[in-house]
Amino acid sequence: MQTLVGWHIEMDFREDGARTKAAALVRLPDGTELRSHGHANRHPHDPEQERVGEELAAARALNDLARQLVGKAAHEIEDVTHMPAHPRL
């Protein structure tokens, strides 16, 4: 039997000159909300490329979410097995 599960991630951006900040939020089916942030800074000599800053800031925020999810999974494994878990990305 195949089960279809979907998660939605919200990503918001703030631009301030050469700085781009991203905030990510994921709500899991168990009610857990994980939040993360990422940022990017444009070098003063680089041309303005709005999407590049968003992509880098988003990637960094999502990377942090991934680390949080691995940590959550490790705790859940340990709760059941009573053994240290060391999952990796």
PDB file of N, CA, C and O in Angstrom, chain B, residues numbered from 101:
ATOM      1  N   MET B 101       0.835  -1.172   0.000  1.00  0.00           N
ATOM      2  CA  MET B 101       0.000   0.000   0.000  1.00  0.00           C
ATOM      3  C   MET B 101       0.885   1.242   0.000  1.00  0.00           C
ATOM      4  O   MET B 101       1.838   1.342   0.772  1.00  0.00           O
ATOM      5  N   GLN B 102       0.560   2.164  -0.859  1.00  0.00           N
ATOM      6  CA  GLN B 102       1.327   3.403  -0.963  1.00  0.00           C
ATOM      7  C   GLN B 102       0.561   4.524  -0.269  1.00  0.00           C
ATOM      8  O   GLN B 102      -0.647   4.668  -0.456  1.00  0.00           O
ATOM      9  N   THR B 103       1.265   5.309   0.525  1.00  0.00           N
ATOM     10  CA  THR B 103       0.665   6.439   1.219  1.00  0.00           C
ATOM     11  C   THR B 103       1.251   7.723   0.661  1.00  0.00           C
ATOM     12  O   THR B 103       2.466   7.847   0.509  1.00  0.00           O
ATOM     13  N   LEU B 104       0.398   8.657   0.363  1.00  0.00           N
ATOM     14  CA  LEU B 104       0.840   9.956  -0.140  1.00  0.00           C
ATOM     15  C   LEU B 104       0.831  10.957   1.009  1.00  0.00           C
ATOM     16  O   LEU B 104      -0.191  11.159   1.665  1.00  0.00           O
ATOM     17  N   VAL B 105       1.963  11.571   1.239  1.00  0.00           N
ATOM     18  CA  VAL B 105       2.102  12.571   2.293  1.00  0.00           C
ATOM     19  C   VAL B 105       2.674  13.830   1.658  1.00  0.00           C
ATOM     20  O   VAL B 105       3.549  13.749   0.796  1.00  0.00           O
ATOM     21  N   GLY B 106       2.192  14.973   2.070  1.00  0.00           N
ATOM     22  CA  GLY B 106       2.726  16.226   1.543  1.00  0.00           C
ATOM     23  C   GLY B 106       3.053  17.196   2.663  1.00  0.00           C
ATOM     24  O   GLY B 106       2.331  17.293   3.655  1.00  0.00           O
ATOM     25  N   TRP B 107       4.128  17.895   2.490  1.00  0.00           N
ATOM     26  CA  TRP B 107       4.510  18.957   3.408  1.00  0.00           C
ATOM     27  C   TRP B 107       4.576  20.242   2.604  1.00  0.00           C
ATOM     28  O   TRP B 107       4.959  20.243   1.434  1.00  0.00           O
ATOM     29  N   HIS B 108       4.201  21.325   3.245  1.00  0.00           N
ATOM     30  CA  HIS B 108       4.308  22.623   2.597  1.00  0.00           C
ATOM     31  C   HIS B 108       5.316  23.457   3.373  1.00  0.00           C
ATOM     32  O   HIS B 108       5.271  23.540   4.600  1.00  0.00           O
ATOM     33  N   ILE B 109       6.214  24.063   2.636  1.00  0.00           N
ATOM     34  CA  ILE B 109       7.223  24.929   3.239  1.00  0.00           C
ATOM     35  C   ILE B 109       6.926  26.359   2.814  1.00  0.00           C
ATOM     36  O   ILE B 109       6.770  26.646   1.627  1.00  0.00           O
ATOM     37  N   GLU B 110       6.850  27.249   3.791  1.00  0.00           N
ATOM     38  CA  GLU B 110       6.664  28.668   3.502  1.00  0.00           C
ATOM     39  C   GLU B 110       8.034  29.336   3.514  1.00  0.00           C
ATOM     40  O   GLU B 110       8.850  29.097   4.404  1.00  0.00           O
ATOM     41  N   MET B 111       8.268  30.170   2.520  1.00  0.00           N
ATOM     42  CA  MET B 111       9.543  30.871   2.422  1.00  0.00           C
ATOM     43  C   MET B 111       9.253  32.339   2.165  1.00  0.00           C
ATOM     44  O   MET B 111       8.584  32.686   1.192  1.00  0.00           O
ATOM     45  N   ASP B 112       9.755  33.199   3.039  1.00  0.00           N
ATOM     46  CA  ASP B 112       9.598  34.644   2.883  1.00  0.00           C
ATOM     47  C   ASP B 112      10.973  35.274   2.732  1.00  0.00           C
ATOM     48  O   ASP B 112      11.961  34.803   3.297  1.00  0.00           O
ATOM     49  N   PHE B 113      11.013  36.358   1.951  1.00  0.00           N
ATOM     50  CA  PHE B 113      12.279  37.051   1.707  1.00  0.00           C
ATOM     51  C   PHE B 113      12.165  38.518   2.094  1.00  0.00           C
ATOM     52  O   PHE B 113      11.104  39.133   1.989  1.00  0.00           O
ATOM     53  N   ARG B 114      13.296  39.059   2.545  1.00  0.00           N
ATOM     54  CA  ARG B 114      13.421  40.501   2.795  1.00  0.00           C
ATOM     55  C   ARG B 114      14.696  40.955   2.121  1.00  0.00           C
ATOM     56  O   ARG B 114      15.763  40.371   2.310  1.00  0.00           O
ATOM     57  N   GLU B 115      14.568  41.999   1.337  1.00  0.00           N
ATOM     58  CA  GLU B 115      15.714  42.568   0.630  1.00  0.00           C
ATOM     59  C   GLU B 115      16.028  43.926   1.250  1.00  0.00           C
ATOM     60  O   GLU B 115      15.134  44.743   1.469  1.00  0.00           O
ATOM     61  N   ASP B 116      17.300  44.152   1.528  1.00  0.00           N
ATOM     62  CA  ASP B 116      17.733  45.432   2.065  1.00  0.00           C
ATOM     63  C   ASP B 116      19.066  45.767   1.416  1.00  0.00           C
ATOM     64  O   ASP B 116      20.129  45.375   1.898  1.00  0.00           O
ATOM     65  N   GLY B 117      18.988  46.491   0.326  1.00  0.00           N
ATOM     66  CA  GLY B 117      20.210  46.819  -0.401  1.00  0.00           C
ATOM     67  C   GLY B 117      20.867  45.564  -0.931  1.00  0.00           C
ATOM     68  O   GLY B 117      20.281  44.838  -1.735  1.00  0.00           O
ATOM     69  N   ALA B 118      22.083  45.308  -0.482  1.00  0.00           N
ATOM     70  CA  ALA B 118      22.840  44.150  -0.950  1.00  0.00           C
ATOM     71  C   ALA B 118      22.578  42.897  -0.107  1.00  0.00           C
ATOM     72  O   ALA B 118      23.167  41.846  -0.359  1.00  0.00           O
ATOM     73  N   ARG B 119      21.708  43.004   0.876  1.00  0.00           N
ATOM     74  CA  ARG B 119      21.423  41.860   1.770  1.00  0.00           C
ATOM     75  C   ARG B 119      20.063  41.252   1.442  1.00  0.00           C
ATOM     76  O   ARG B 119      19.086  41.962   1.205  1.00  0.00           O
ATOM     77  N   THR B 120      20.025  39.938   1.434  1.00  0.00           N
ATOM     78  CA  THR B 120      18.768  39.211   1.279  1.00  0.00           C
ATOM     79  C   THR B 120      18.650  38.246   2.442  1.00  0.00           C
ATOM     80  O   THR B 120      19.585  37.506   2.748  1.00  0.00           O
ATOM     81  N   LYS B 121      17.493  38.259   3.086  1.00  0.00           N
ATOM     82  CA  LYS B 121      17.228  37.337   4.188  1.00  0.00           C
ATOM     83  C   LYS B 121      16.050  36.453   3.807  1.00  0.00           C
ATOM     84  O   LYS B 121      15.082  36.913   3.202  1.00  0.00           O
ATOM     85  N   ALA B 122      16.144  35.183   4.167  1.00  0.00           N
ATOM     86  CA  ALA B 122      15.062  34.236   3.925  1.00  0.00           C
ATOM     87  C   ALA B 122      14.632  33.632   5.258  1.00  0.00           C
ATOM     88  O   ALA B 122      15.463  33.339   6.117  1.00  0.00           O
ATOM     89  N   ALA B 123      13.330  33.451   5.416  1.00  0.00           N
ATOM     90  CA  ALA B 123      12.782  32.778   6.595  1.00  0.00           C
ATOM     91  C   ALA B 123      11.932  31.615   6.081  1.00  0.00           C
ATOM     92  O   ALA B 123      11.055  31.802   5.238  1.00  0.00           O
ATOM     93  N   ALA B 124      12.200  30.420   6.594  1.00  0.00           N
ATOM     94  CA  ALA B 124      11.475  29.228   6.164  1.00  0.00           C
ATOM     95  C   ALA B 124      10.706  28.636   7.334  1.00  0.00           C
ATOM     96  O   ALA B 124      11.143  28.701   8.483  1.00  0.00           O
ATOM     97  N   LEU B 125       9.559  28.059   7.021  1.00  0.00           N
ATOM     98  CA  LEU B 125       8.712  27.417   8.017  1.00  0.00           C
ATOM     99  C   LEU B 125       8.138  26.154   7.395  1.00  0.00           C
ATOM    100  O   LEU B 125       7.618  26.182   6.280  1.00  0.00           O
ATOM    101  N   VAL B 126       8.234  25.045   8.122  1.00  0.00           N
ATOM    102  CA  VAL B 126       7.569  23.811   7.698  1.00  0.00           C
ATOM    103  C   VAL B 126       6.727  23.318   8.865  1.00  0.00           C
ATOM    104  O   VAL B 126       7.184  23.290  10.008  1.00  0.00           O
ATOM    105  N   ARG B 127       5.498  22.932   8.565  1.00  0.00           N
ATOM    106  CA  ARG B 127       4.594  22.346   9.561  1.00  0.00           C
ATOM    107  C   ARG B 127       4.483  20.860   9.252  1.00  0.00           C
ATOM    108  O   ARG B 127       4.079  20.471   8.157  1.00  0.00           O
ATOM    109  N   LEU B 128       4.844  20.038  10.226  1.00  0.00           N
ATOM    110  CA  LEU B 128       4.825  18.594  10.039  1.00  0.00           C
ATOM    111  C   LEU B 128       3.480  18.017  10.474  1.00  0.00           C
ATOM    112  O   LEU B 128       2.767  18.635  11.264  1.00  0.00           O
ATOM    113  N   PRO B 129       3.131  16.837   9.962  1.00  0.00           N
ATOM    114  CA  PRO B 129       1.849  16.225  10.311  1.00  0.00           C
ATOM    115  C   PRO B 129       1.660  15.995  11.811  1.00  0.00           C
ATOM    116  O   PRO B 129       0.525  15.923  12.283  1.00  0.00           O
ATOM    117  N   ASP B 130       2.759  15.879  12.569  1.00  0.00           N
ATOM    118  CA  ASP B 130       2.626  15.665  14.022  1.00  0.00           C
ATOM    119  C   ASP B 130       2.414  16.978  14.785  1.00  0.00           C
ATOM    120  O   ASP B 130       2.370  16.977  16.015  1.00  0.00           O
ATOM    121  N   GLY B 131       2.284  18.085  14.067  1.00  0.00           N
ATOM    122  CA  GLY B 131       2.053  19.385  14.695  1.00  0.00           C
ATOM    123  C   GLY B 131       3.310  20.194  14.941  1.00  0.00           C
ATOM    124  O   GLY B 131       3.232  21.359  15.333  1.00  0.00           O
ATOM    125  N   THR B 132       4.459  19.597  14.718  1.00  0.00           N
ATOM    126  CA  THR B 132       5.729  20.296  14.908  1.00  0.00           C
ATOM    127  C   THR B 132       5.893  21.383  13.845  1.00  0.00           C
ATOM    128  O   THR B 132       5.583  21.172  12.673  1.00  0.00           O
ATOM    129  N   GLU B 133       6.377  22.532  14.265  1.00  0.00           N
ATOM    130  CA  GLU B 133       6.754  23.599  13.340  1.00  0.00           C
ATOM    131  C   GLU B 133       8.246  23.823  13.471  1.00  0.00           C
ATOM    132  O   GLU B 133       8.757  24.039  14.570  1.00  0.00           O
ATOM    133  N   LEU B 134       8.931  23.771  12.364  1.00  0.00           N
ATOM    134  CA  LEU B 134      10.365  24.057  12.337  1.00  0.00           C
ATOM    135  C   LEU B 134      10.578  25.341  11.551  1.00  0.00           C
ATOM    136  O   LEU B 134      10.005  25.531  10.478  1.00  0.00           O
ATOM    137  N   ARG B 135      11.406  26.215  12.097  1.00  0.00           N
ATOM    138  CA  ARG B 135      11.701  27.506  11.456  1.00  0.00           C
ATOM    139  C   ARG B 135      13.207  27.657  11.276  1.00  0.00           C
ATOM    140  O   ARG B 135      14.002  27.173  12.083  1.00  0.00           O
ATOM    141  N   SER B 136      13.571  28.331  10.212  1.00  0.00           N
ATOM    142  CA  SER B 136      14.993  28.569   9.978  1.00  0.00           C
ATOM    143  C   SER B 136      15.160  29.863   9.197  1.00  0.00           C
ATOM    144  O   SER B 136      14.206  30.417   8.650  1.00  0.00           O
ATOM    145  N   HIS B 137      16.398  30.322   9.164  1.00  0.00           N
ATOM    146  CA  HIS B 137      16.730  31.553   8.455  1.00  0.00           C
ATOM    147  C   HIS B 137      17.994  31.344   7.640  1.00  0.00           C
ATOM    148  O   HIS B 137      18.837  30.509   7.968  1.00  0.00           O
ATOM    149  N   GLY B 138      18.103  32.106   6.589  1.00  0.00           N
ATOM    150  CA  GLY B 138      19.312  32.113   5.775  1.00  0.00           C
ATOM    151  C   GLY B 138      19.513  33.513   5.242  1.00  0.00           C
ATOM    152  O   GLY B 138      18.571  34.304   5.186  1.00  0.00           O
ATOM    153  N   HIS B 139      20.719  33.817   4.857  1.00  0.00           N
ATOM    154  CA  HIS B 139      20.969  35.148   4.304  1.00  0.00           C
ATOM    155  C   HIS B 139      22.022  35.075   3.209  1.00  0.00           C
ATOM    156  O   HIS B 139      22.770  34.104   3.096  1.00  0.00           O
ATOM    157  N   ALA B 140      22.053  36.115   2.419  1.00  0.00           N
ATOM    158  CA  ALA B 140      23.056  36.262   1.361  1.00  0.00           C
ATOM    159  C   ALA B 140      23.436  37.731   1.277  1.00  0.00           C
ATOM    160  O   ALA B 140      22.602  38.616   1.474  1.00  0.00           O
ATOM    161  N   ASN B 141      24.682  37.973   0.987  1.00  0.00           N
ATOM    162  CA  ASN B 141      25.195  39.333   0.826  1.00  0.00           C
ATOM    163  C   ASN B 141      25.832  39.466  -0.550  1.00  0.00           C
ATOM    164  O   ASN B 141      26.702  38.678  -0.921  1.00  0.00           O
ATOM    165  N   ARG B 142      25.394  40.464  -1.300  1.00  0.00           N
ATOM    166  CA  ARG B 142      25.978  40.718  -2.616  1.00  0.00           C
ATOM    167  C   ARG B 142      27.263  41.530  -2.445  1.00  0.00           C
ATOM    168  O   ARG B 142      27.297  42.523  -1.718  1.00  0.00           O
ATOM    169  N   HIS B 143      28.294  41.093  -3.116  1.00  0.00           N
ATOM    170  CA  HIS B 143      29.547  41.836  -3.114  1.00  0.00           C
ATOM    171  C   HIS B 143      29.308  43.189  -3.783  1.00  0.00           C
ATOM    172  O   HIS B 143      28.578  43.259  -4.772  1.00  0.00           O
ATOM    173  N   PRO B 144      29.905  44.262  -3.266  1.00  0.00           N
ATOM    174  CA  PRO B 144      29.663  45.604  -3.834  1.00  0.00           C
ATOM    175  C   PRO B 144      29.983  45.725  -5.323  1.00  0.00           C
ATOM    176  O   PRO B 144      29.395  46.563  -6.006  1.00  0.00           O
ATOM    177  N   HIS B 145      30.894  44.914  -5.836  1.00  0.00           N
ATOM    178  CA  HIS B 145      31.275  44.997  -7.250  1.00  0.00           C
ATOM    179  C   HIS B 145      30.417  44.118  -8.151  1.00  0.00           C
ATOM    180  O   HIS B 145      30.525  44.202  -9.374  1.00  0.00           O
ATOM    181  N   ASP B 146      29.569  43.278  -7.568  1.00  0.00           N
ATOM    182  CA  ASP B 146      28.712  42.388  -8.361  1.00  0.00           C
ATOM    183  C   ASP B 146      27.466  43.126  -8.834  1.00  0.00           C
ATOM    184  O   ASP B 146      26.968  44.011  -8.138  1.00  0.00           O
ATOM    185  N   PRO B 147      26.961  42.772 -10.007  1.00  0.00           N
ATOM    186  CA  PRO B 147      25.719  43.394 -10.484  1.00  0.00           C
ATOM    187  C   PRO B 147      24.534  42.911  -9.662  1.00  0.00           C
ATOM    188  O   PRO B 147      24.581  41.846  -9.046  1.00  0.00           O
ATOM    189  N   GLU B 148      23.472  43.707  -9.661  1.00  0.00           N
ATOM    190  CA  GLU B 148      22.263  43.310  -8.928  1.00  0.00           C
ATOM    191  C   GLU B 148      21.589  42.158  -9.661  1.00  0.00           C
ATOM    192  O   GLU B 148      21.261  42.262 -10.843  1.00  0.00           O
ATOM    193  N   GLN B 149      21.392  41.072  -8.948  1.00  0.00           N
ATOM    194  CA  GLN B 149      20.676  39.906  -9.452  1.00  0.00           C
ATOM    195  C   GLN B 149      19.791  39.407  -8.321  1.00  0.00           C
ATOM    196  O   GLN B 149      20.181  38.544  -7.535  1.00  0.00           O
ATOM    197  N   GLU B 150      18.604  39.966  -8.258  1.00  0.00           N
ATOM    198  CA  GLU B 150      17.713  39.727  -7.136  1.00  0.00           C
ATOM    199  C   GLU B 150      17.501  38.241  -6.866  1.00  0.00           C
ATOM    200  O   GLU B 150      17.551  37.821  -5.710  1.00  0.00           O
ATOM    201  N   ARG B 151      17.268  37.446  -7.888  1.00  0.00           N
ATOM    202  CA  ARG B 151      16.979  36.026  -7.681  1.00  0.00           C
ATOM    203  C   ARG B 151      18.163  35.260  -7.121  1.00  0.00           C
ATOM    204  O   ARG B 151      17.972  34.302  -6.372  1.00  0.00           O
ATOM    205  N   VAL B 152      19.363  35.649  -7.458  1.00  0.00           N
ATOM    206  CA  VAL B 152      20.544  34.938  -6.950  1.00  0.00           C
ATOM    207  C   VAL B 152      20.610  35.056  -5.433  1.00  0.00           C
ATOM    208  O   VAL B 152      20.870  34.067  -4.748  1.00  0.00           O
ATOM    209  N   GLY B 153      20.380  36.235  -4.907  1.00  0.00           N
ATOM    210  CA  GLY B 153      20.362  36.418  -3.457  1.00  0.00           C
ATOM    211  C   GLY B 153      19.272  35.598  -2.807  1.00  0.00           C
ATOM    212  O   GLY B 153      19.488  34.997  -1.754  1.00  0.00           O
ATOM    213  N   GLU B 154      18.084  35.568  -3.434  1.00  0.00           N
ATOM    214  CA  GLU B 154      16.985  34.768  -2.897  1.00  0.00           C
ATOM    215  C   GLU B 154      17.336  33.286  -2.916  1.00  0.00           C
ATOM    216  O   GLU B 154      17.073  32.569  -1.950  1.00  0.00           O
ATOM    217  N   GLU B 155      17.924  32.830  -4.006  1.00  0.00           N
ATOM    218  CA  GLU B 155      18.281  31.410  -4.118  1.00  0.00           C
ATOM    219  C   GLU B 155      19.302  31.008  -3.064  1.00  0.00           C
ATOM    220  O   GLU B 155      19.171  29.955  -2.440  1.00  0.00           O
ATOM    221  N   LEU B 156      20.313  31.835  -2.865  1.00  0.00           N
ATOM    222  CA  LEU B 156      21.334  31.514  -1.864  1.00  0.00           C
ATOM    223  C   LEU B 156      20.751  31.561  -0.450  1.00  0.00           C
ATOM    224  O   LEU B 156      21.003  30.664   0.355  1.00  0.00           O
ATOM    225  N   ALA B 157      19.980  32.595  -0.147  1.00  0.00           N
ATOM    226  CA  ALA B 157      19.380  32.707   1.182  1.00  0.00           C
ATOM    227  C   ALA B 157      18.415  31.549   1.428  1.00  0.00           C
ATOM    228  O   ALA B 157      18.399  30.986   2.522  1.00  0.00           O
ATOM    229  N   ALA B 158      17.613  31.186   0.430  1.00  0.00           N
ATOM    230  CA  ALA B 158      16.675  30.067   0.563  1.00  0.00           C
ATOM    231  C   ALA B 158      17.424  28.760   0.763  1.00  0.00           C
ATOM    232  O   ALA B 158      17.040  27.953   1.610  1.00  0.00           O
ATOM    233  N   ALA B 159      18.477  28.540   0.003  1.00  0.00           N
ATOM    234  CA  ALA B 159      19.258  27.304   0.141  1.00  0.00           C
ATOM    235  C   ALA B 159      19.828  27.182   1.550  1.00  0.00           C
ATOM    236  O   ALA B 159      19.835  26.095   2.127  1.00  0.00           O
ATOM    237  N   ARG B 160      20.296  28.271   2.094  1.00  0.00           N
ATOM    238  CA  ARG B 160      20.856  28.238   3.450  1.00  0.00           C
ATOM    239  C   ARG B 160      19.771  27.987   4.494  1.00  0.00           C
ATOM    240  O   ARG B 160      20.000  27.266   5.465  1.00  0.00           O
ATOM    241  N   ALA B 161      18.596  28.574   4.301  1.00  0.00           N
ATOM    242  CA  ALA B 161      17.485  28.325   5.228  1.00  0.00           C
ATOM    243  C   ALA B 161      17.026  26.867   5.131  1.00  0.00           C
ATOM    244  O   ALA B 161      16.765  26.230   6.151  1.00  0.00           O
ATOM    245  N   LEU B 162      16.927  26.343   3.914  1.00  0.00           N
ATOM    246  CA  LEU B 162      16.503  24.949   3.734  1.00  0.00           C
ATOM    247  C   LEU B 162      17.547  23.977   4.271  1.00  0.00           C
ATOM    248  O   LEU B 162      17.200  22.919   4.797  1.00  0.00           O
ATOM    249  N   ASN B 163      18.812  24.327   4.143  1.00  0.00           N
ATOM    250  CA  ASN B 163      19.873  23.493   4.700  1.00  0.00           C
ATOM    251  C   ASN B 163      19.727  23.393   6.219  1.00  0.00           C
ATOM    252  O   ASN B 163      19.902  22.320   6.796  1.00  0.00           O
ATOM    253  N   ASP B 164      19.404  24.520   6.860  1.00  0.00           N
ATOM    254  CA  ASP B 164      19.188  24.507   8.300  1.00  0.00           C
ATOM    255  C   ASP B 164      17.958  23.673   8.652  1.00  0.00           C
ATOM    256  O   ASP B 164      17.978  22.935   9.638  1.00  0.00           O
ATOM    257  N   LEU B 165      16.882  23.778   7.859  1.00  0.00           N
ATOM    258  CA  LEU B 165      15.706  22.940   8.090  1.00  0.00           C
ATOM    259  C   LEU B 165      16.074  21.464   7.984  1.00  0.00           C
ATOM    260  O   LEU B 165      15.611  20.650   8.783  1.00  0.00           O
ATOM    261  N   ALA B 166      16.900  21.118   7.009  1.00  0.00           N
ATOM    262  CA  ALA B 166      17.320  19.723   6.847  1.00  0.00           C
ATOM    263  C   ALA B 166      18.054  19.224   8.088  1.00  0.00           C
ATOM    264  O   ALA B 166      17.815  18.106   8.544  1.00  0.00           O
ATOM    265  N   ARG B 167      18.935  20.040   8.629  1.00  0.00           N
ATOM    266  CA  ARG B 167      19.657  19.640   9.850  1.00  0.00           C
ATOM    267  C   ARG B 167      18.689  19.443  11.019  1.00  0.00           C
ATOM    268  O   ARG B 167      18.840  18.508  11.805  1.00  0.00           O
ATOM    269  N   GLN B 168      17.694  20.329  11.128  1.00  0.00           N
ATOM    270  CA  GLN B 168      16.708  20.189  12.192  1.00  0.00           C
ATOM    271  C   GLN B 168      15.889  18.906  12.031  1.00  0.00           C
ATOM    272  O   GLN B 168      15.605  18.223  13.014  1.00  0.00           O
ATOM    273  N   LEU B 169      15.512  18.582  10.798  1.00  0.00           N
ATOM    274  CA  LEU B 169      14.738  17.366  10.545  1.00  0.00           C
ATOM    275  C   LEU B 169      15.551  16.115  10.872  1.00  0.00           C
ATOM    276  O   LEU B 169      15.010  15.155  11.420  1.00  0.00           O
ATOM    277  N   VAL B 170      16.831  16.114  10.545  1.00  0.00           N
ATOM    278  CA  VAL B 170      17.695  14.976  10.879  1.00  0.00           C
ATOM    279  C   VAL B 170      17.782  14.832  12.399  1.00  0.00           C
ATOM    280  O   VAL B 170      17.728  13.717  12.919  1.00  0.00           O
ATOM    281  N   GLY B 171      17.916  15.941  13.107  1.00  0.00           N
ATOM    282  CA  GLY B 171      17.962  15.887  14.566  1.00  0.00           C
ATOM    283  C   GLY B 171      16.663  15.371  15.164  1.00  0.00           C
ATOM    284  O   GLY B 171      16.682  14.586  16.112  1.00  0.00           O
ATOM    285  N   LYS B 172      15.533  15.809  14.613  1.00  0.00           N
ATOM    286  CA  LYS B 172      14.230  15.335  15.091  1.00  0.00           C
ATOM    287  C   LYS B 172      14.101  13.836  14.850  1.00  0.00           C
ATOM    288  O   LYS B 172      13.647  13.099  15.725  1.00  0.00           O
ATOM    289  N   ALA B 173      14.497  13.390  13.673  1.00  0.00           N
ATOM    290  CA  ALA B 173      14.432  11.961  13.357  1.00  0.00           C
ATOM    291  C   ALA B 173      15.318  11.158  14.298  1.00  0.00           C
ATOM    292  O   ALA B 173      14.929  10.079  14.744  1.00  0.00           O
ATOM    293  N   ALA B 174      16.500  11.669  14.604  1.00  0.00           N
ATOM    294  CA  ALA B 174      17.410  10.971  15.515  1.00  0.00           C
ATOM    295  C   ALA B 174      16.766  10.796  16.889  1.00  0.00           C
ATOM    296  O   ALA B 174      16.836   9.717  17.478  1.00  0.00           O
ATOM    297  N   HIS B 175      16.141  11.853  17.397  1.00  0.00           N
ATOM    298  CA  HIS B 175      15.476  11.756  18.707  1.00  0.00           C
ATOM    299  C   HIS B 175      14.343  10.735  18.684  1.00  0.00           C
ATOM    300  O   HIS B 175      14.150   9.988  19.643  1.00  0.00           O
ATOM    301  N   GLU B 176      13.598  10.709  17.583  1.00  0.00           N
ATOM    302  CA  GLU B 176      12.488   9.756  17.478  1.00  0.00           C
ATOM    303  C   GLU B 176      13.003   8.312  17.404  1.00  0.00           C
ATOM    304  O   GLU B 176      12.402   7.405  17.981  1.00  0.00           O
ATOM    305  N   ILE B 177      14.102   8.107  16.701  1.00  0.00           N
ATOM    306  CA  ILE B 177      14.713   6.768  16.635  1.00  0.00           C
ATOM    307  C   ILE B 177      15.178   6.345  18.022  1.00  0.00           C
ATOM    308  O   ILE B 177      14.937   5.218  18.457  1.00  0.00           O
ATOM    309  N   GLU B 178      15.851   7.270  18.711  1.00  0.00           N
ATOM    310  CA  GLU B 178      16.378   6.965  20.047  1.00  0.00           C
ATOM    311  C   GLU B 178      15.260   6.680  21.040  1.00  0.00           C
ATOM    312  O   GLU B 178      15.424   5.842  21.926  1.00  0.00           O
ATOM    313  N   ASP B 179      14.116   7.370  20.906  1.00  0.00           N
ATOM    314  CA  ASP B 179      12.982   7.120  21.800  1.00  0.00           C
ATOM    315  C   ASP B 179      12.470   5.687  21.680  1.00  0.00           C
ATOM    316  O   ASP B 179      11.997   5.109  22.658  1.00  0.00           O
ATOM    317  N   VAL B 180      12.564   5.122  20.489  1.00  0.00           N
ATOM    318  CA  VAL B 180      12.061   3.769  20.262  1.00  0.00           C
ATOM    319  C   VAL B 180      13.127   2.710  20.553  1.00  0.00           C
ATOM    320  O   VAL B 180      12.837   1.683  21.168  1.00  0.00           O
ATOM    321  N   THR B 181      14.363   2.965  20.108  1.00  0.00           N
ATOM    322  CA  THR B 181      15.415   1.953  20.226  1.00  0.00           C
ATOM    323  C   THR B 181      16.184   2.031  21.540  1.00  0.00           C
ATOM    324  O   THR B 181      16.819   1.059  21.948  1.00  0.00           O
ATOM    325  N   HIS B 182      16.129   3.186  22.204  1.00  0.00           N
ATOM    326  CA  HIS B 182      16.915   3.428  23.426  1.00  0.00           C
ATOM    327  C   HIS B 182      18.416   3.273  23.170  1.00  0.00           C
ATOM    328  O   HIS B 182      19.190   2.895  24.050  1.00  0.00           O
ATOM    329  N   MET B 183      18.788   3.579  21.934  1.00  0.00           N
ATOM    330  CA  MET B 183      20.189   3.537  21.512  1.00  0.00           C
ATOM    331  C   MET B 183      20.507   4.863  20.816  1.00  0.00           C
ATOM    332  O   MET B 183      19.620   5.471  20.218  1.00  0.00           O
ATOM    333  N   PRO B 184      21.754   5.314  20.887  1.00  0.00           N
ATOM    334  CA  PRO B 184      22.113   6.534  20.175  1.00  0.00           C
ATOM    335  C   PRO B 184      21.921   6.361  18.659  1.00  0.00           C
ATOM    336  O   PRO B 184      22.309   5.341  18.090  1.00  0.00           O
ATOM    337  N   ALA B 185      21.330   7.349  18.026  1.00  0.00           N
ATOM    338  CA  ALA B 185      21.149   7.326  16.579  1.00  0.00           C
ATOM    339  C   ALA B 185      22.026   8.404  15.963  1.00  0.00           C
ATOM    340  O   ALA B 185      22.172   9.493  16.516  1.00  0.00           O
ATOM    341  N   HIS B 186      22.598   8.094  14.832  1.00  0.00           N
ATOM    342  CA  HIS B 186      23.502   9.042  14.159  1.00  0.00           C
ATOM    343  C   HIS B 186      23.156   9.156  12.675  1.00  0.00           C
ATOM    344  O   HIS B 186      24.004   8.883  11.825  1.00  0.00           O
ATOM    345  N   PRO B 187      21.922   9.556  12.350  1.00  0.00           N
ATOM    346  CA  PRO B 187      21.598   9.696  10.924  1.00  0.00           C
ATOM    347  C   PRO B 187      22.369  10.857  10.320  1.00  0.00           C
ATOM    348  O   PRO B 187      22.683  11.832  11.002  1.00  0.00           O
ATOM    349  N   ARG B 188      22.665  10.742   9.048  1.00  0.00           N
ATOM    350  CA  ARG B 188      23.411  11.798   8.343  1.00  0.00           C
ATOM    351  C   ARG B 188      22.597  12.293   7.155  1.00  0.00           C
ATOM    352  O   ARG B 188      21.692  11.610   6.673  1.00  0.00           O
ATOM    353  N   LEU B 189      22.929  13.468   6.703  1.00  0.00           N
ATOM    354  CA  LEU B 189      22.308  14.008   5.499  1.00  0.00           C
ATOM    355  C   LEU B 189      22.874  13.334   4.270  1.00  0.00           C
ATOM    356  O   LEU B 189      22.473  13.655   3.151  1.00  0.00           O
TER     357      LEU B 189
END
